[in-house]
Amino acid sequence: MDNKMREIERTQYIGNGFSAYGGELKVLLTYQDDKIQDLQVIKHHESKMGKWALDELPGKIIAANSADVDGITGASATSRAIKEATKDALQQAQQN
């Protein structure tokens, strides 16, 4: 974790994803009581097109309590990267 990131709490997990367009993408997942409490994209290199997914997809994932949601039209690669990173973080959370 780089020095610019704040220290994470015990209910938070960092997940990694990869977008063919933007490279590495990271999310910070807050998971407690078997529920996604919060999801933030904390690192990305996405284009303006991918911004739709960055803005909208975390809310859809929180509402569904799952990364298995439809992606954002026009931002497929970014949507896949966010879902991949979320699944990575969820896997860590469910192992604890």
Helices and strands as residue ranges (DSSP letters): E 12-19, E 23-32, E 35-43, H 51-64, H 76-95
